[in-house]
Amino acid sequence: MFIKAYFGYLNIICIINYNMSIEVEILDDKKVEDIIYFAKKGDTLLGVAEKFCIRLEDLLLDNDLLKNSVIEEGDILWVRKRNMALHIVKPLDTFESLSKKYNVTISHIKDVNNITTLFIGQKIII
């Protein structure tokens, strides 16, 4: 296994292998969306997921972690940014209006957030 570190818009990927050898690869013109996050004191997996507007399940899967895993200051997490957005439910928001606004299915919104109803002020990932 290896650690991937992405350097934003520089389009460079640095791979640090467990034997400490380093590979550097220059990517094409594609924008790099993934982030290497260094945990800070007091961070939790849920907090990191919320910070980057990703699902906790995705953060766990991408880092080979379990729900009961604990992170410590300095731990390295791979945050894969997916095409998702954080939406705070407003009055008159419905599953149907949100699905049209974000061009996703109603079942997608329900499944990603594991919900069946909406309430004002609720934070959901779309």
C-alpha positions in Angstrom: 0.0 0.0 0.0 1.0 3.6 -0.3 -0.1 7.1 0.7 -1.2 9.4 -2.1 -0.7 13.2 -1.5 -2.2 15.5 -4.0 -1.0 19.1 -4.5 -4.2 20.8 -5.7 -3.9 22.7 -8.9 -0.2 21.8 -9.5 -1.4 18.5 -11.0 1.3 16.5 -9.2 0.8 13.4 -7.3 3.4 12.2 -4.7 3.2 8.6 -3.7 5.0 7.6 -0.6 5.4 3.9 -0.4 5.6 2.1 3.0 9.2 1.3 2.3 9.6 5.1 2.2 10.5 5.3 -1.5 8.8 8.3 -3.1 7.4 8.5 -6.6 6.3 11.8 -8.2 4.0 11.8 -11.2 2.9 14.9 -13.2 -0.8 14.5 -14.2 -2.5 15.8 -17.3 -4.7 18.9 -17.2 -7.3 17.3 -15.0 -8.1 19.1 -11.8 -7.2 17.1 -8.7 -10.1 16.9 -6.3 -8.7 14.5 -3.6 -7.2 15.8 -0.4 -4.7 14.4 2.1 -5.9 15.6 5.5 -3.6 15.5 8.5 -5.8 15.0 11.6 -5.7 17.7 14.2 -6.1 17.3 18.0 -9.7 16.6 18.8 -10.7 15.6 15.2 -13.2 12.8 14.8 -14.1 10.9 11.7 -17.6 12.3 11.6 -16.2 15.8 12.1 -13.7 15.4 9.2 -16.5 14.0 7.0 -18.7 17.0 7.8 -15.8 19.4 7.2 -15.4 18.2 3.7 -19.1 17.5 3.0 -18.6 13.8 2.4 -20.4 10.8 3.8 -18.8 9.2 6.8 -19.2 5.8 5.1 -17.1 7.0 2.2 -14.3 8.4 4.5 -14.2 5.0 6.3 -14.2 3.0 3.0 -11.5 5.2 1.4 -9.2 4.8 4.5 -9.9 1.2 5.3 -11.4 2.2 8.7 -14.3 0.9 10.8 -17.1 3.1 12.4 -15.5 2.6 15.8 -12.0 3.7 14.6 -10.4 6.6 16.4 -8.1 9.1 14.8 -5.3 10.9 16.5 -3.4 14.1 15.8 -1.1 13.6 12.8 -3.1 10.7 11.3 -3.3 10.9 7.6 -6.7 10.6 5.9 -7.5 10.4 2.2 -10.5 12.6 1.5 -12.0 11.8 -1.9 -14.2 14.7 -3.1 -17.2 13.4 -4.9 -19.7 15.4 -6.9 -21.8 16.2 -3.8 -23.1 19.3 -2.1 -24.2 20.1 1.4 -27.7 21.6 1.5 -29.5 23.0 4.5 -33.2 22.3 4.3 -35.3 25.5 4.0 -39.0 26.0 4.3 -40.8 24.6 1.3 -37.9 22.3 0.4 -39.2 18.8 -0.6 -37.5 15.7 -1.9 -39.0 16.5 -5.3 -37.8 20.1 -5.4 -34.3 19.2 -4.2 -34.1 16.3 -6.8 -35.0 18.8 -9.6 -32.6 21.5 -8.2 -29.6 19.2 -8.0 -30.6 16.9 -10.9 -30.6 13.7 -8.8 -33.3 11.2 -7.9 -35.3 11.3 -4.8 -34.1 7.9 -3.8 -30.5 9.1 -4.1 -31.1 11.9 -1.6 -32.8 9.5 0.8 -30.2 6.8 0.4 -27.1 9.0 0.7 -28.5 10.6 3.9 -30.3 7.5 5.3 -33.5 9.6 5.8 -37.2 9.4 5.0 -38.3 12.9 5.9 -36.9 16.4 5.8 -37.0 19.2 8.5 -36.0 22.8 8.4 -32.4 23.3 9.2 -31.4 19.7 8.5 -28.0 19.3 6.8 -28.1 16.8 3.9 -25.6 15.7 1.3 -26.7 15.7 -2.3 
